[in-house]
């Protein structure tokens, strides 16, 4: 067993994720573009959320990038 310290869990949640192709791809593209390394990934059977673990030092970059992505998806 090993323990990772100074990591954070981020969860992207939305009922619109279910059955929408490419959501996970867009999420992880944003993380990659922001130089955020993903340590672990989990998705529930309901497909309404994706959780992942990142280094705590990259948490702000991850959250800001994902918020920007969410704003792109909101109709004006």
N, CA and C atoms as a LAMMPS dump frame, in Angstrom:
ITEM: TIMESTEP
0
ITEM: NUMBER OF ATOMS
228
ITEM: BOX BOUNDS ff ff ff
-5.0000000000000000e+02 5.0000000000000000e+02
-5.0000000000000000e+02 5.0000000000000000e+02
-5.0000000000000000e+02 5.0000000000000000e+02
ITEM: ATOMS id mol type element x y z
1 1 1 N 0.846 -1.157 0
2 1 2 C 0 0 0
3 1 3 C 0.897 1.226 0
4 2 1 N 0.433 2.255 -0.679
5 2 2 C 1.15 3.522 -0.663
6 2 3 C 0.145 4.638 -0.393
7 3 1 N 0.661 5.729 0.123
8 3 2 C -0.17 6.876 0.47
9 3 3 C 0.312 8.083 -0.317
10 4 1 N -0.615 8.752 -0.97
11 4 2 C -0.289 9.999 -1.65
12 4 3 C -0.739 11.147 -0.76
13 5 1 N 0.134 12.078 -0.559
14 5 2 C -0.2 13.247 0.249
15 5 3 C -0.252 14.466 -0.666
16 6 1 N -0.915 15.487 -0.172
17 6 2 C -1.018 16.752 -0.894
18 6 3 C -1.666 16.567 -2.265
19 7 1 N -2.771 15.839 -2.259
20 7 2 C -3.574 15.673 -3.461
21 7 3 C -4.99 16.169 -3.172
22 8 1 N -5.752 16.392 -4.231
23 8 2 C -7.131 16.854 -4.082
24 8 3 C -8.025 16.047 -5.014
25 9 1 N -9.257 15.826 -4.582
26 9 2 C -10.245 15.149 -5.403
27 9 3 C -11.174 16.209 -5.995
28 10 1 N -11.348 16.168 -7.312
29 10 2 C -12.242 17.09 -8.015
30 10 3 C -13.332 16.243 -8.655
31 11 1 N -14.572 16.691 -8.541
32 11 2 C -15.683 15.984 -9.161
33 11 3 C -16.453 16.93 -10.066
34 12 1 N -16.65 16.499 -11.299
35 12 2 C -17.457 17.233 -12.268
36 12 3 C -18.817 16.548 -12.273
37 13 1 N -19.888 17.318 -12.011
38 13 2 C -21.23 16.753 -11.876
39 13 3 C -22.19 17.459 -12.819
40 14 1 N -23.068 16.697 -13.448
41 14 2 C -24.101 17.295 -14.278
42 14 3 C -24.995 16.246 -14.891
43 15 1 N -26.291 16.457 -14.797
44 15 2 C -27.223 15.481 -15.363
45 15 3 C -27.087 15.413 -16.877
46 16 1 N -26.634 16.495 -17.508
47 16 2 C -26.453 16.509 -18.955
48 16 3 C -25.281 15.672 -19.433
49 17 1 N -24.451 15.213 -18.507
50 17 2 C -23.299 14.392 -18.89
51 17 3 C -23.742 13.019 -19.373
52 18 1 N -24.835 12.537 -18.823
53 18 2 C -25.305 11.193 -19.142
54 18 3 C -25.689 11.125 -20.619
55 19 1 N -25.052 10.237 -21.329
56 19 2 C -25.384 10.016 -22.723
57 19 3 C -24.867 11.074 -23.681
58 20 1 N -24.049 12.009 -23.185
59 20 2 C -23.496 13.043 -24.059
60 20 3 C -22.068 12.649 -24.43
61 21 1 N -21.831 12.289 -25.675
62 21 2 C -20.483 11.875 -26.079
63 21 3 C -19.475 13.004 -25.935
64 22 1 N -18.281 12.665 -25.487
65 22 2 C -17.175 13.615 -25.469
66 22 3 C -16.997 14.427 -24.213
67 23 1 N -17.872 14.267 -23.228
68 23 2 C -17.75 15.081 -22.011
69 23 3 C -16.429 14.792 -21.3
70 24 1 N -16.136 13.529 -21.077
71 24 2 C -14.885 13.181 -20.389
72 24 3 C -13.688 13.659 -21.197
73 25 1 N -13.758 13.534 -22.506
74 25 2 C -12.666 13.999 -23.364
75 25 3 C -12.422 15.485 -23.212
76 26 1 N -13.511 16.271 -23.167
77 26 2 C -13.354 17.727 -23.003
78 26 3 C -12.784 18.065 -21.632
79 27 1 N -13.245 17.352 -20.594
80 27 2 C -12.735 17.594 -19.242
81 27 3 C -11.235 17.335 -19.19
82 28 1 N -10.801 16.203 -19.688
83 28 2 C -9.386 15.856 -19.585
84 28 3 C -8.521 16.646 -20.559
85 29 1 N -9.093 17.112 -21.669
86 29 2 C -8.361 18.012 -22.556
87 29 3 C -8.068 19.328 -21.851
88 30 1 N -9.057 19.866 -21.146
89 30 2 C -8.852 21.109 -20.392
90 30 3 C -7.755 20.92 -19.352
91 31 1 N -7.782 19.804 -18.647
92 31 2 C -6.75 19.553 -17.635
93 31 3 C -5.372 19.474 -18.286
94 32 1 N -5.268 18.749 -19.387
95 32 2 C -3.987 18.636 -20.083
96 32 3 C -3.487 19.98 -20.584
97 33 1 N -4.402 20.773 -21.151
98 33 2 C -4.017 22.097 -21.645
99 33 3 C -3.536 23.011 -20.523
100 34 1 N -4.002 22.746 -19.305
101 34 2 C -3.587 23.54 -18.148
102 34 3 C -2.443 22.881 -17.373
103 35 1 N -1.824 21.867 -17.988
104 35 2 C -0.661 21.168 -17.4
105 35 3 C -0.984 20.511 -16.061
106 36 1 N -2.225 20.018 -15.924
107 36 2 C -2.659 19.348 -14.697
108 36 3 C -2.579 17.839 -14.926
109 37 1 N -1.767 17.163 -14.127
110 37 2 C -1.629 15.716 -14.208
111 37 3 C -2.718 15.052 -13.368
112 38 1 N -3.396 14.071 -13.953
113 38 2 C -4.438 13.325 -13.25
114 38 3 C -3.818 12.057 -12.678
115 39 1 N -3.962 11.882 -11.366
116 39 2 C -3.368 10.743 -10.666
117 39 3 C -4.299 9.533 -10.702
118 40 1 N -5.615 9.759 -10.587
119 40 2 C -6.594 8.673 -10.576
120 40 3 C -7.924 9.206 -11.105
121 41 1 N -8.727 8.303 -11.684
122 41 2 C -10.021 8.665 -12.266
123 41 3 C -11.071 7.663 -11.791
124 42 1 N -12.292 8.174 -11.518
125 42 2 C -13.417 7.291 -11.188
126 42 3 C -14.685 7.878 -11.791
127 43 1 N -15.517 6.999 -12.355
128 43 2 C -16.82 7.424 -12.857
129 43 3 C -17.857 6.44 -12.361
130 44 1 N -18.927 6.969 -11.8
131 44 2 C -19.993 6.118 -11.3
132 44 3 C -20.833 5.541 -12.42
133 45 1 N -21.609 4.539 -12.09
134 45 2 C -22.454 3.871 -13.082
135 45 3 C -23.544 4.795 -13.619
136 46 1 N -23.917 5.814 -12.859
137 46 2 C -24.982 6.716 -13.298
138 46 3 C -24.527 7.661 -14.407
139 47 1 N -23.225 7.775 -14.62
140 47 2 C -22.63 8.646 -15.641
141 47 3 C -22.973 10.122 -15.441
142 48 1 N -23.325 10.502 -14.221
143 48 2 C -23.643 11.906 -13.928
144 48 3 C -22.47 12.641 -13.303
145 49 1 N -21.368 11.934 -13.08
146 49 2 C -20.201 12.596 -12.49
147 49 3 C -18.926 11.859 -12.869
148 50 1 N -17.848 12.626 -12.877
149 50 2 C -16.503 12.077 -13.056
150 50 3 C -15.665 12.675 -11.933
151 51 1 N -14.978 11.833 -11.19
152 51 2 C -14.082 12.296 -10.136
153 51 3 C -12.658 11.954 -10.513
154 52 1 N -11.745 12.816 -10.115
155 52 2 C -10.341 12.543 -10.383
156 52 3 C -9.486 13.196 -9.314
157 53 1 N -8.272 12.679 -9.194
158 53 2 C -7.317 13.148 -8.19
159 53 3 C -6.199 13.896 -8.896
160 54 1 N -5.864 15.074 -8.369
161 54 2 C -4.771 15.882 -8.909
162 54 3 C -3.863 16.312 -7.758
163 55 1 N -2.646 16.705 -8.099
164 55 2 C -1.769 17.271 -7.082
165 55 3 C -2.41 18.549 -6.557
166 56 1 N -2.332 18.734 -5.252
167 56 2 C -2.934 19.911 -4.628
168 56 3 C -2.407 21.211 -5.242
169 57 1 N -1.157 21.207 -5.664
170 57 2 C -0.556 22.401 -6.26
171 57 3 C -1.235 22.784 -7.575
172 58 1 N -1.9 21.832 -8.225
173 58 2 C -2.579 22.088 -9.501
174 58 3 C -4.083 22.287 -9.359
175 59 1 N -4.583 22.281 -8.143
176 59 2 C -6.022 22.35 -7.924
177 59 3 C -6.641 23.617 -8.507
178 60 1 N -6.056 24.757 -8.258
179 60 2 C -6.619 26.015 -8.759
180 60 3 C -6.678 26.028 -10.275
181 61 1 N -5.609 25.602 -10.938
182 61 2 C -5.597 25.561 -12.4
183 61 3 C -6.679 24.62 -12.929
184 62 1 N -6.871 23.488 -12.253
185 62 2 C -7.883 22.526 -12.681
186 62 3 C -9.282 23.125 -12.55
187 63 1 N -9.57 23.71 -11.418
188 63 2 C -10.914 24.229 -11.165
189 63 3 C -11.225 25.42 -12.074
190 64 1 N -10.294 26.321 -12.243
191 64 2 C -10.526 27.479 -13.117
192 64 3 C -10.754 27.022 -14.551
193 65 1 N -9.939 26.095 -15.03
194 65 2 C -10.112 25.581 -16.388
195 65 3 C -11.46 24.91 -16.582
196 66 1 N -11.897 24.141 -15.585
197 66 2 C -13.181 23.457 -15.686
198 66 3 C -14.349 24.432 -15.597
199 67 1 N -14.221 25.465 -14.789
200 67 2 C -15.267 26.491 -14.721
201 67 3 C -15.389 27.199 -16.072
202 68 1 N -14.255 27.499 -16.69
203 68 2 C -14.284 28.132 -18.013
204 68 3 C -14.97 27.22 -19.029
205 69 1 N -14.693 25.923 -18.956
206 69 2 C -15.338 24.952 -19.845
207 69 3 C -16.843 24.937 -19.61
208 70 1 N -17.257 24.965 -18.355
209 70 2 C -18.687 24.94 -18.037
210 70 3 C -19.368 26.198 -18.566
211 71 1 N -18.7 27.321 -18.473
212 71 2 C -19.29 28.567 -18.969
213 71 3 C -19.48 28.535 -20.486
214 72 1 N -18.592 27.836 -21.191
215 72 2 C -18.728 27.696 -22.644
216 72 3 C -19.983 26.903 -22.998
217 73 1 N -20.389 25.989 -22.117
218 73 2 C -21.513 25.107 -22.398
219 73 3 C -22.861 25.751 -22.059
220 74 1 N -22.86 26.853 -21.33
221 74 2 C -24.106 27.495 -20.91
222 74 3 C -24.638 28.35 -22.046
223 75 1 N -25.87 28.085 -22.478
224 75 2 C -26.425 28.924 -23.558
225 75 3 C -26.675 30.338 -23.073
226 76 1 N -26.416 31.302 -23.935
227 76 2 C -26.587 32.707 -23.579
228 76 3 C -27.914 33.215 -24.096
